[in-house]
């Protein structure tokens, strides 16, 4: 029997839908939860102009509450017929990390969409409650009647980014952290990424940004915007806490090549001015954008760099509208737009 091969499409490939998990954990945004649902409505409304939006909710009561928010929102971009709510309980809202990682499987001449059921342990068990989150891919696979593949390795969606041509971006700080897969070596982790995502070369970055409790998710630092180009957040102020780590990651990327040995095009993305709340430096970054079919949603932080970041990204997505979403409140939960979303590709 021929062995199955797997392929993870890049985020800019055609989507069937985007998945979200509705926010409900007050501790994620302590004393600042009130504005969060409205930001979710804005994100989902823009996404509904582009594709279907599937949202996990806890129960019937939350389903009714969320439905009412959309009915009463008046958002100009909202296509309410493209919003679908599912009673799939979650512990938190970070769908990038607990949501379904869709890939294509080729087996005996047949191509099918399947869900990778990576293990999720709340970023190295930083939070006690994560079992509902870890069960989300299995429940969505059952809902959609898709095959579920369980590699057995801990892997969060925010820790990786792919170009669709054999390259994967990640960070040593996250994937090599002993709180994820202590029994696996770098070589073994690369082998699993190759087997289940179709990766031929892993590009390793170093440390993540200050305030990121995920141990250095790459989607706060560097992202592919096409098969040959990476945008990377770079801090230009030497006195800033992020300066050294981001400069080193920028240097690393300039040394990497694609599978044919060609250097990547590396484009600098500014960092926003530091965002603080209750004395805490938050992981604000423009790299946490999300690419949908007709729009690209970029987190903004009420500072002068916002428009510059939008302009840089717009040049790489001429057929999509790049839209800024104010995430100054959202990032108090230690994540932004990419952390909240998960794409479902079209087969």
Beta strands, then each sheet from edge to edge (+ up, - down):
strand 1: 5-7
strand 2: 15-21
strand 3: 52-57
strand 4: 83-87
strand 5: 101-107
strand 6: 110-116
strand 7: 148-149
strand 8: 161-162
strand 9: 167-171
strand 10: 201-205
strand 11: 222-226
strand 12: 229-234
strand 13: 265-270
strand 14: 276-277
strand 15: 280-281
strand 16: 290-291
strand 17: 295-300
strand 18: 321-326
strand 19: 342-345
sheet 1: 1+ 5- 6+ 7+
sheet 2: 4+ 3+ 2+ 19-
sheet 3: 8+ 9- 10-
sheet 4: 11+ 12- 13-
sheet 5: 14+ 15-
sheet 6: 16+ 17- 18-
end
